[in-house]
Amino acid sequence: MDAEPENTEMEWTSLLDRLERTIGKRPADLHGVLFLIGVQELGRGKQQFTKEQKQDLMHIAICKVLSLAGIYALEGLDSEGWPHWKLVKKLPPFDLLSQETLLKTYVIEYFQREA
């Protein structure tokens, strides 16, 4: 997916607006949106998570959205129902801004597919 950064930012703002209407609170940043995706993918609904679990949820979200690009594939669920992913296609090195733009692009696609 080769989106222009300007278009990605417009779509990103639109997504944040939509999430604010849906959940009643605007996610502060990409990390907040990734957390929401992680909770969605875990499928247990709203609950309290430890700091480590929150990091795991964001990892789940990153793997899920990058699976849309064929970078990760779901291996399965562990005994507690947490998804585990494997890297199937290595990402080229990116600077931080490019990484964020790539993630935002696939987060937008995730919500387009899931809506």
Secondary structure, DSSP 8 states (H G I E B T S, - for coil): ----HHHHHHHHHHHHHHHHHHHSS---SHHHHHHHHHHHHHT--S----HHHHHHHHHHHHHHHHHTTTSEEEEEE-TTS-EEEEE-S------HHHHHHHHHHHHHHHHHHH-
